[in-house]
Each structure stands twice: as C-alpha cells, then as structure tokens.
C-alpha cells in the first residue's frame, strides 16, 4: 500500500510542477474502464513503445493485451502492452514464493480508440501476483496499482493523470479502472 501511495504522490507532484501557475486550467474529471478480453505473452520486455522497452532487472516478460473501453473517451477498443520486470526476485516487494505472489515493477502503454477521443497513456506501477503469469495464466488473482499518465489525446491537449487499478483471475480476464483528471 505504501508503494502505491508513493507512486501517486510522485505522479501528482510531477504533473503539478510541470503546469505553469499562470496557465488557465480547464480540468475535467476523467474516468474509464478497460475490460481485457485476450492477450499473448513473451519472454523479455515489450519493444513496441519506448516506455515499455525497458527491463532494469534483466528478467522480464511482455504481455500484449486487447479489450474494450468505455469512459470519458467514449466507447471503443483498447490495446495494452505491459512489461513486467520480475527482477530475478530482487526488486519484488513481499514474498516471491512458488505461487508468484510478490510484487514487481510494471511499465505499460495503453492505447484507446474511443468514439469521442483517441488517447495514449503511459502506465507505471506495481503488479502483485504476476510472477507466474507467463507460465500459468490461470494462477491466483492478480492486482495492479499505479498511475496512468495521458501523453497523447485529441481532446485533452494538456494531458492528465489518473490512478490505475486492475484486478482479475488473470490479466486476460481482468478489468483496469482509471480515475483522475485531464486538462483541455
């Protein structure tokens, strides 16, 4: 829980510092839900985007997921590329036991094509219970918690920040919920 709080405080601070005080703010509440319907997995980091093309610990896997989206950007489709840094068990928080129930760093990119907007989010956080997902997609319940940073949007030219929380039996059956603010 403490890691989640630290990540969110850091993301909000960076966003606040990068916004000029004299700029007119047109903040809008942002919310969205991605329901993941299918996915594929491979050893190594995802190489589709610069943000996911990293594996600091040297032991990663790439999850490429697709699904549906509904929220501020309308209704549409979503693709999610996620690098899970297993870090050889050294960077995990909690037990990285046989059930893969420890937590690992996550680097992701979420692409949304909605009826009202097309958006790209960079995602940074921690995934728990993901350590065995590349081998057994039906393992224990997985959880992800972190921040989603809106880096490209037709509607929100000044970006935005949301929390991202995901749960599910496995990533291919999971739901990612986003809540925060975006600025026009």
C-alpha positions as CSV (number, residue, x, y, z in Angstrom):
1,X,0.0,0.0,0.0
2,X,2.8,2.4,0.8
3,X,4.4,1.9,-2.7
4,X,1.1,2.8,-4.3
5,X,0.8,6.0,-2.2
6,X,4.4,7.0,-3.0
7,X,3.9,6.5,-6.8
8,X,0.7,8.5,-6.8
9,X,2.2,11.4,-4.8
10,X,5.2,11.4,-7.2
11,X,3.0,11.5,-10.3
12,X,0.8,14.3,-8.9
13,X,3.8,16.3,-7.9
14,X,5.5,16.0,-11.3
15,X,2.2,17.0,-13.0
16,X,1.7,20.0,-10.7
17,X,5.3,21.2,-11.2
18,X,5.1,20.9,-15.0
19,X,1.9,23.0,-15.2
20,X,2.5,26.8,-15.2
21,X,0.7,28.7,-12.4
22,X,-0.5,31.4,-14.8
23,X,-2.0,28.9,-17.3
24,X,-5.8,28.9,-17.4
25,X,-6.9,25.5,-16.2
26,X,-9.7,23.6,-17.7
27,X,-9.6,20.4,-15.6
28,X,-12.1,17.7,-16.4
29,X,-12.9,14.6,-14.4
30,X,-11.5,11.6,-16.2
31,X,-12.7,8.0,-15.8
32,X,-12.6,4.9,-17.8
33,X,-12.8,1.1,-17.7
34,X,-10.8,-1.3,-19.9
35,X,-12.1,-4.9,-20.0
36,X,-9.3,-7.1,-21.2
37,X,-10.6,-9.9,-23.5
38,X,-7.5,-11.5,-24.9
39,X,-3.7,-11.5,-24.6
40,X,-0.4,-13.0,-25.5
41,X,2.8,-13.3,-23.6
42,X,6.5,-13.5,-24.5
43,X,9.8,-13.5,-22.6
44,X,11.7,-10.2,-22.5
45,X,10.4,-6.6,-22.4
46,X,7.8,-5.3,-24.9
47,X,9.5,-3.4,-27.7
48,X,6.5,-1.8,-29.3
49,X,7.0,1.5,-27.4
50,X,10.0,3.3,-25.9
51,X,8.2,3.4,-22.4
52,X,7.8,-0.4,-22.3
53,X,11.1,-1.2,-23.9
54,X,12.9,-1.5,-20.6
55,X,13.9,-4.3,-18.3
56,X,16.1,-3.0,-15.5
57,X,16.3,-6.3,-13.6
58,X,17.1,-8.3,-16.7
59,X,14.3,-10.9,-16.2
60,X,11.0,-9.6,-17.7
61,X,8.1,-10.7,-19.8
62,X,5.8,-8.8,-22.2
63,X,2.0,-9.0,-22.0
64,X,0.2,-7.7,-25.1
65,X,-3.5,-7.4,-24.2
66,X,-6.6,-6.2,-26.1
67,X,-10.1,-5.4,-24.9
68,X,-13.0,-2.9,-24.8
69,X,-13.0,0.6,-23.4
70,X,-15.8,2.8,-22.0
71,X,-15.4,6.2,-20.3
72,X,-14.5,9.8,-20.9
73,X,-13.2,8.9,-24.4
74,X,-16.5,7.3,-25.3
75,X,-16.8,3.6,-26.2
76,X,-14.3,1.7,-28.2
77,X,-11.3,-0.5,-28.2
78,X,-8.1,-0.7,-26.1
79,X,-4.7,-2.3,-26.5
80,X,-2.2,-2.6,-23.6
81,X,1.4,-3.5,-23.8
82,X,2.9,-4.2,-20.4
83,X,6.5,-5.1,-19.4
84,X,6.6,-7.0,-16.1
85,X,10.0,-6.7,-14.5
86,X,10.5,-9.9,-12.5
87,X,13.9,-8.6,-11.4
88,X,15.2,-12.1,-10.6
89,X,13.3,-11.8,-7.3
90,X,15.5,-8.9,-6.0
91,X,13.2,-6.0,-6.8
92,X,10.0,-7.5,-5.6
93,X,8.0,-6.5,-2.6
94,X,6.7,-9.2,-0.3
95,X,7.1,-12.9,-0.9
96,X,8.0,-14.1,-4.4
97,X,7.2,-17.7,-3.4
98,X,6.1,-20.6,-5.6
99,X,2.7,-19.0,-6.2
100,X,4.2,-15.9,-7.6
101,X,2.5,-13.7,-5.1
102,X,5.2,-11.0,-4.8
103,X,5.0,-7.6,-6.5
104,X,7.0,-6.4,-9.5
105,X,7.5,-3.1,-11.4
106,X,5.2,-2.6,-14.4
107,X,5.9,-0.4,-17.4
108,X,3.0,-0.1,-19.8
109,X,1.4,1.8,-22.7
110,X,-2.4,1.9,-23.1
111,X,-3.9,2.9,-26.5
112,X,-7.6,3.8,-26.5
113,X,-9.6,4.4,-29.7
114,X,-12.9,5.7,-28.4
115,X,-16.0,7.3,-30.0
116,X,-15.0,10.7,-28.5
117,X,-11.2,10.7,-28.4
118,X,-8.1,8.7,-29.3
119,X,-5.7,8.5,-26.3
120,X,-2.3,7.1,-25.2
121,X,-1.4,6.6,-21.6
122,X,2.0,5.6,-20.1
123,X,1.5,3.4,-17.1
124,X,3.8,2.9,-14.2
125,X,3.1,0.9,-11.1
126,X,3.5,-2.4,-9.3
127,X,1.8,-5.7,-10.2
128,X,1.3,-8.3,-7.5
129,X,0.7,-12.0,-8.2
130,X,2.1,-11.6,-11.7
131,X,5.3,-13.5,-11.3
132,X,4.0,-16.8,-12.7
133,X,1.6,-15.3,-15.3
134,X,3.9,-16.0,-18.3
135,X,3.7,-19.7,-17.4
136,X,0.2,-20.1,-15.9
137,X,-2.4,-17.6,-17.0
138,X,-5.0,-19.1,-14.6
139,X,-2.9,-18.6,-11.4
140,X,-4.1,-16.7,-8.3
141,X,-5.9,-13.4,-8.6
142,X,-3.7,-10.6,-9.9
143,X,-3.6,-7.0,-8.9
144,X,-2.0,-3.9,-10.4
145,X,-1.9,-0.5,-8.9
146,X,-0.2,2.7,-10.2
147,X,-0.6,5.8,-12.3
148,X,-1.7,6.3,-15.9
149,X,-0.3,9.5,-17.5
150,X,-2.2,10.8,-20.5
151,X,0.6,11.6,-23.0
152,X,-1.4,12.0,-26.3
153,X,-5.0,13.0,-26.8
154,X,-7.1,14.8,-29.4
155,X,-9.4,16.2,-26.7
156,X,-7.1,16.8,-23.8
157,X,-4.1,18.7,-25.3
158,X,-2.5,19.4,-21.9
159,X,-2.6,15.8,-20.7
160,X,-3.8,14.3,-17.5
161,X,-3.1,11.9,-14.6
162,X,-5.3,9.1,-13.3
163,X,-5.0,6.2,-10.9
164,X,-5.0,2.8,-12.5
165,X,-6.2,-0.2,-10.6
166,X,-6.6,-3.7,-12.1
167,X,-7.9,-6.9,-10.7
168,X,-8.8,-10.3,-12.2
169,X,-8.3,-14.0,-12.2
170,X,-5.6,-13.4,-14.9
171,X,-4.6,-10.5,-17.0
172,X,-6.6,-11.9,-19.9
173,X,-9.8,-11.7,-17.9
174,X,-9.1,-8.5,-16.0
175,X,-10.5,-5.1,-15.6
176,X,-8.5,-1.8,-15.5
177,X,-10.2,1.1,-13.9
178,X,-8.9,4.7,-14.3
179,X,-10.0,7.8,-12.2
180,X,-8.4,11.2,-12.2
181,X,-8.3,14.5,-14.2
182,X,-7.4,15.7,-17.6
183,X,-6.9,19.2,-19.0
184,X,-8.1,20.7,-22.2
